[in-house]
């Protein structure tokens, strides 16, 4: 880390009206945050919600509930907001680890649209205190999963310079998805357009055609096609993983993360 920069104010001025209004808003948000936490969490910080979660999707929603807390602290929120931000990150990580969707403090295997939603939280926490050792340790641990240093998460193919699957995480590339991974979403996905145009027993002449994901036989066909066609190889969305490695570079300055 470089030397700190000190900014000194040596004149008194009357604050403009917009600044006073902004400060009033921040003070109100400081209080509102406490009400939200009291309403939505238990004393240990875990979310008041279901006790079982098996879908590969949804973990990001837990983190998203509080990822704005460290950002709010950075723009002037109270010190208690910073404390709550850290408490909630740890609590949600423990909660979803118990569900089985997080391992070693990182989602086991999903896409980078959702990873990005979860781990923006980590970048904000690091900005709150760049010398916090827990943030540095997390940054190195997470980056290792995407530069070939973590044998438990072999996401990076160094030979071809690609991430090996659109679904990836602390368990490495997720080449096979299961019925359990999709169960919560099958009724929802039945309302979307069909994922393929050549699903047996369907008429794709209508560009708006759908398939019934809630039908077990149809779902089995769709799942087989997903695992055969969509879970191997790199995709543009995986470029978001570069932010994870960049975070490690910003905290360490080590060239291997550049």
Protein Blocks (a to p, Z undefined) as FASTA:
>chain_A
ZZddddddfbdcdddfklmmmmmmmmmmmmmmmmmmmmmpcfkopacddfbdfbfghjlm
mmmmmmmmmmmmmnopafklmmmmmmmmmmmmmmmmmnopagehiafbdcfklmmmmmmm
mmmmmmmommbmklmmmmmmmmmmmnopamklcfbcfknopafbfbdcjkopafbccfkl
mmmmmmmmmmpccfbfkbghiafkbmkbccdfklmklmmmmmmmmmmmmmgccdfklmmm
mmmmmmmmmmnopaklZZ
